[in-house]
Amino acid sequence: MTLSRKIFYSAVVAAILFLSMEGAARLIWRRLETQALQERHERGEAMLRNDAVNYLRVADSIYGYTLRPNTRVGSVYINGQGFHQRDDIPLERRPGFLRIACLGESTTFGSDVDTNYPAYLRQILESSGAGFNGYEVINAGVPGWVSDQIALRVQHQLAAFRPDAVFLYVGWNDFQSYDPFGPPPPVSYLEHAYGGAIWKQYATGWLKSVALLSALYHSGGRDLHETAASAARPADNPPEQCYRFLLGSLHGIAADFRRANPSAKIFLCTLVGRWPQGTPHEWAHDPAVWWMDRHKVGPEQAAERLAIMNDQLRRLARRENLILVDDAQIFANLDRARLQWDWAHMYAEGYELLAWTMYSALHEAGIVPAAASHREAELLAKYRLLPEAHR
């Protein structure tokens, strides 16, 4: 047998072995994925049984839970697509319309269907915008979600809408979920609370055999949760490790939207916290983040930790070429004790001001004209913090 024939037959045998291994890996992967989705749905159902607003939510095998479509309770409207708004948004783009997606948690969802920053942004666009046939603003905020769930929704639903602009006011539940004074989190909150598939993090393209072998190698035959936890050192929790799931989710969100619409403008917002404004009496009666109680942390230290996380968001914006909307800086000299009813959520005029910062960002990006209204200046003047004020 000639050398060339030996090489050919060896290659054929190797290809058959590889395809057999990959085929087996895909069967294993499918079984593991089915089990993971079932577990996530079951855990979502268990969570909702103890949830005070479970009439707005339904268990889901991808997200753990999601908003219940076609639901109206008082002034809360969940449309047929699971968005907090009255109108459905057609998947197909309408000529001449500006489409904006707003992503986040309860601070994006808002108090009711008209008291949230996506609703205010739409009002501003309709009264002050020009050059478009109409405006579509998607309120994709879901109370209680962490960034992993938001990223999954982008993959499975939101990217298909191909918005022109995306506002990411994301991170409050990640801020609450991950203890900045403890060890780095071994797994994401989503995996911890709803189960899932740790082995999925090793996926490399379409090769499931490589992914499963990588997971097996890194686990060393032990549970992956335990492996990650044993590597955590309590004294070493830098912010890029503490918030790595948030940063990774935001990276994936931006990439998915850009793949769907390469010209999309992605705006990343820093978070506005009420800390440390307010009185000791108010803070004594305002529920604190769980790790504040654990470590006996007050509003000043919580504000410092939020500032650290916001710095991570600013760095991510520079690194990923995202458009930064520095809301934390914009609200820094405002009376947040009157704008916010707790450390994260806002009254109506707080959300309206947040919407104005986003409209200004759209203008600076060259998408919409300057606003003719003086409403933003009025709100800024109304809530400007006086130099002698100490709250």
DACORDA-V142930 format. One record per pair of residues at least 6 apart in sequence whose ideal C-beta (glycine too) atoms are under 8 Angstrom apart, sorted by the first residue. I is the first residue (numbers start at 1). J is the second residue. If there is no record, write none. Layout:
BEGIN
I;J
I;J
END
This chain:
BEGIN
18;209
21;209
22;207
22;208
22;209
24;209
25;208
25;209
25;211
25;212
26;208
28;208
28;212
29;208
29;211
29;212
32;197
32;199
33;197
33;200
36;195
36;196
36;197
36;200
37;61
37;62
38;61
39;194
39;195
39;196
40;60
40;61
40;62
40;63
40;64
40;194
40;195
40;196
41;59
41;60
41;61
41;64
42;59
43;64
43;193
43;194
43;195
44;59
44;60
44;61
44;63
44;64
44;65
44;194
45;59
47;59
47;64
47;65
47;193
47;194
48;54
48;57
48;58
48;59
48;65
51;57
53;143
55;68
55;71
55;73
56;67
56;68
56;71
56;73
56;76
56;78
57;65
57;66
57;67
57;68
58;65
58;66
58;67
58;68
59;65
60;66
62;152
62;156
63;142
63;145
63;149
63;152
63;153
64;149
64;190
64;193
64;194
65;144
66;82
66;142
66;153
67;78
67;82
67;83
67;84
67;142
68;78
68;82
69;78
69;79
69;80
69;81
69;82
70;78
70;79
70;80
71;77
71;78
72;78
74;112
75;112
75;113
75;114
76;84
76;112
76;113
77;84
77;85
77;86
77;113
78;84
79;85
79;86
79;87
79;88
80;88
81;88
81;89
81;157
82;157
83;89
83;138
83;139
83;140
84;109
84;110
84;113
84;116
84;118
84;139
84;141
85;113
85;118
85;119
85;137
85;138
85;139
86;113
89;99
89;136
89;138
89;161
91;160
91;161
93;99
93;162
94;133
94;134
94;136
95;133
96;132
96;133
96;134
97;132
97;133
97;134
97;135
97;136
98;125
98;129
98;132
98;134
98;135
98;136
98;164
98;165
98;367
98;368
99;136
99;138
99;161
99;162
99;163
99;164
99;165
100;118
100;121
100;125
100;135
100;136
100;137
100;138
100;163
100;164
100;165
100;166
100;167
100;362
101;137
101;138
101;140
101;158
101;161
101;163
101;165
101;166
101;167
101;257
102;108
102;117
102;118
102;121
102;137
102;138
102;139
102;140
102;141
102;166
102;167
102;169
103;140
103;141
103;150
103;154
103;158
103;166
103;167
103;168
103;169
103;170
103;253
104;140
104;141
104;150
104;168
104;169
104;170
104;172
105;141
105;142
105;143
105;144
105;145
105;146
105;150
105;170
105;172
105;173
106;141
106;143
106;144
106;172
106;344
106;345
107;141
107;169
107;172
107;271
107;344
107;345
107;346
108;116
108;117
108;118
108;139
108;140
108;141
108;169
109;116
109;139
109;141
109;142
109;143
110;116
110;117
110;118
110;119
110;139
110;141
110;351
111;345
111;348
111;351
113;119
115;348
115;351
116;139
116;141
116;351
117;169
117;351
117;352
117;354
117;355
117;358
118;137
118;138
118;139
118;141
118;355
119;137
119;139
120;351
120;352
120;354
120;355
120;356
121;137
121;167
121;355
121;358
121;359
122;135
122;137
123;355
124;355
124;356
124;359
124;371
124;373
125;135
125;137
125;359
125;368
126;135
127;373
128;359
128;368
128;369
128;371
128;372
128;373
129;135
129;368
129;369
130;368
130;369
131;368
131;369
138;158
138;161
138;163
140;150
140;153
140;158
142;149
142;150
142;153
144;173
145;173
146;173
146;174
146;177
146;188
146;189
146;190
146;245
146;246
146;249
147;170
147;171
147;173
147;174
147;245
147;246
147;249
147;250
147;253
148;188
148;189
148;190
148;191
148;245
148;249
149;190
150;170
150;249
150;253
151;249
151;250
151;252
151;253
151;256
154;252
154;253
154;256
154;257
155;252
155;256
158;257
159;256
159;257
159;259
159;260
160;260
162;260
162;261
162;264
163;257
163;261
163;264
164;261
164;263
164;264
164;265
164;367
165;264
165;265
165;266
165;267
165;362
165;365
165;367
166;253
166;254
166;257
166;264
166;265
166;266
166;267
167;267
167;269
167;325
167;358
168;250
168;253
168;266
168;267
168;268
168;269
168;322
169;269
169;271
169;327
169;354
170;246
170;249
170;250
170;253
170;269
171;243
171;246
171;271
171;309
171;313
172;271
172;344
173;189
174;189
174;243
174;245
174;246
175;271
175;289
175;305
175;306
175;309
176;289
176;290
176;291
177;185
177;189
178;185
178;189
178;242
178;243
178;245
178;246
179;185
179;237
179;242
179;291
179;294
179;295
180;237
180;239
180;242
180;291
180;305
180;308
180;309
181;237
181;291
181;294
181;295
181;297
182;234
182;237
182;291
183;229
183;232
183;233
183;234
183;236
183;237
184;232
184;233
184;236
184;237
184;238
184;241
184;242
184;244
185;232
185;242
185;244
185;245
186;225
186;228
186;229
186;231
186;232
187;198
187;224
187;225
187;228
188;245
189;245
190;196
191;198
198;215
198;224
198;225
199;211
199;212
199;215
199;224
200;211
201;215
202;210
202;211
202;212
202;214
202;215
202;218
203;211
204;210
204;211
204;214
215;224
218;224
218;227
219;227
220;227
239;308
239;309
239;311
239;312
240;247
240;312
243;309
243;312
246;309
246;312
247;312
247;316
250;268
250;313
250;316
250;320
251;316
251;320
253;266
254;266
254;320
254;322
257;264
257;266
258;264
258;266
265;323
265;365
265;367
266;320
266;322
266;323
267;322
267;323
267;324
267;325
267;358
267;361
267;365
268;313
268;316
268;317
268;320
268;322
268;323
268;324
268;325
269;313
269;324
269;325
269;326
269;327
269;357
269;358
270;310
270;313
270;314
270;324
270;325
270;326
270;327
270;328
270;329
271;306
271;309
271;310
271;313
271;327
271;328
271;344
272;327
272;328
272;331
272;336
272;340
272;344
272;346
272;350
272;354
273;302
273;303
273;306
273;328
273;336
273;343
273;344
274;336
274;337
274;339
274;340
274;342
274;343
274;344
275;299
275;300
275;302
275;303
275;306
275;343
276;298
276;299
276;300
276;302
276;303
277;335
277;336
277;337
277;391
278;286
278;299
278;337
278;391
279;337
279;391
282;337
283;298
283;299
286;342
286;343
287;342
288;297
288;302
288;343
289;302
289;343
291;297
292;298
292;301
292;302
297;305
299;343
302;343
306;328
307;328
310;328
313;324
314;324
314;326
316;322
317;323
317;324
318;324
323;361
323;365
325;357
325;358
325;361
327;354
327;357
330;357
331;339
331;353
333;384
333;385
334;353
334;380
334;383
334;384
334;385
335;383
335;384
335;385
335;389
335;391
336;350
337;391
338;347
338;383
339;346
339;347
339;349
339;350
339;353
339;383
340;346
340;347
340;350
341;347
346;354
349;379
349;382
349;383
352;375
352;379
353;376
353;379
353;380
353;383
356;371
356;375
356;376
356;379
359;368
359;371
359;376
360;371
360;376
362;368
363;369
363;370
363;371
385;391
END
